[in-house]
Amino acid sequence: MIQLTLKDGSIRELEAPTAAAEVIKGIGMGLYKAACCVKLDGEVCDLRTVIDHDCTFEVMTFDSEEGKKTFWHTASHVLAQGGKAGNRSGDRHRFLL
């Protein structure tokens, strides 16, 4: 069994390695929808990170500094991809924002 120690001190057990997003869904869909990233043993990780060992587990939302940084970092990649897609036609200066 994999044991996760949550922020409130409670323990959540996993039977097998599980993605952080799936753990959060098990806690609650509202938290899942608000989640930007997680902290595993104090290290910021992606929601796709597979948890395969005992650790501390904290969900970061936009209300936290780490959540904001993750959100803005992801948004910058989305905007960059939009810029690349808009440039495929060769029209370099016509972007709709």
Secondary structure, 3 states (H helix, E strand, C coil): CEEEEECCCCEEEECCCEEHHHHHHHHCHHHHHHEEEEEECCEEECCCCEECCCEEEEEEECCCHHHHHHHHHHHHHHHHHHHHHHCCCCCCCCCCC
